[in-house]
């Protein structure tokens, strides 16, 4: 499936997650964040960059891991990305939705 | 119902058991709800109170007696040490799948915005005080209070 995001045609899955991280750039992140009604601050970007690094290192993401990341604690993570933080943040970061239950 | 298309807005989870497998089931469900953007509240009653009792929550066990799915004959399950052994083995497996222990899980739930309540009747029965409980437990309330908390469209209730 293709969608025009920030003026570019981007491959996404049926849930709106990018299927090719190479197509991601900051303007895409900004637009996906706006869709989720989040305006990105430098703090958001720190978390998003952390998520992308973990993805590149093939580390499976979970709420527990994020709490232990030293980048953000769980409470702040929920404040930065209210409503389904892990799902929302990974979507904005252009990486797959984590399949974690914890 | 027609307005919100059956969407789940809030999960009210009642935990009445203090066996490790039941406690984890309740915790995973509450945490999973928050991860999906669903509100979650927990009501700890009867043996479920052990999951939030500061002195007891680190000593919860799996049930080896009367639990056919354990595949241990009931007679053996009752022998001294079997329950502790089974619990140690299960905790090892849980660690492998990145499952936090009970104390850490409570912190995660609290930080994730899960609201926690203790049942007044059970607290009185076991002679527990609010100070005995994990700090994340907001208050000791009656079942009527818990029903009031549950008001609103899209609320679902689970009894474990």
HADDOCK unambig.tbl for C-alpha pairs under 7 A between the chains (distance, minus, plus):
assign (segid A and resid 74 and name CA) (segid B and resid 108 and name CA) 6.99 0.50 0.50
assign (segid A and resid 74 and name CA) (segid B and resid 111 and name CA) 5.72 0.50 0.50
assign (segid A and resid 74 and name CA) (segid B and resid 112 and name CA) 6.30 0.50 0.50
assign (segid A and resid 75 and name CA) (segid B and resid 111 and name CA) 4.65 0.50 0.50
assign (segid A and resid 75 and name CA) (segid B and resid 112 and name CA) 5.84 0.50 0.50
assign (segid A and resid 78 and name CA) (segid B and resid 112 and name CA) 6.57 0.50 0.50
assign (segid A and resid 83 and name CA) (segid B and resid 36 and name CA) 6.73 0.50 0.50
assign (segid A and resid 83 and name CA) (segid B and resid 37 and name CA) 3.85 0.50 0.50
assign (segid A and resid 84 and name CA) (segid B and resid 34 and name CA) 6.58 0.50 0.50
assign (segid A and resid 84 and name CA) (segid B and resid 35 and name CA) 4.63 0.50 0.50
assign (segid A and resid 84 and name CA) (segid B and resid 36 and name CA) 4.42 0.50 0.50
assign (segid A and resid 84 and name CA) (segid B and resid 37 and name CA) 4.13 0.50 0.50
assign (segid A and resid 85 and name CA) (segid B and resid 35 and name CA) 6.55 0.50 0.50
assign (segid A and resid 86 and name CA) (segid B and resid 35 and name CA) 6.79 0.50 0.50
assign (segid A and resid 101 and name CA) (segid B and resid 32 and name CA) 6.00 0.50 0.50
assign (segid A and resid 102 and name CA) (segid B and resid 28 and name CA) 6.62 0.50 0.50
assign (segid A and resid 102 and name CA) (segid B and resid 31 and name CA) 6.74 0.50 0.50
assign (segid A and resid 102 and name CA) (segid B and resid 32 and name CA) 6.63 0.50 0.50
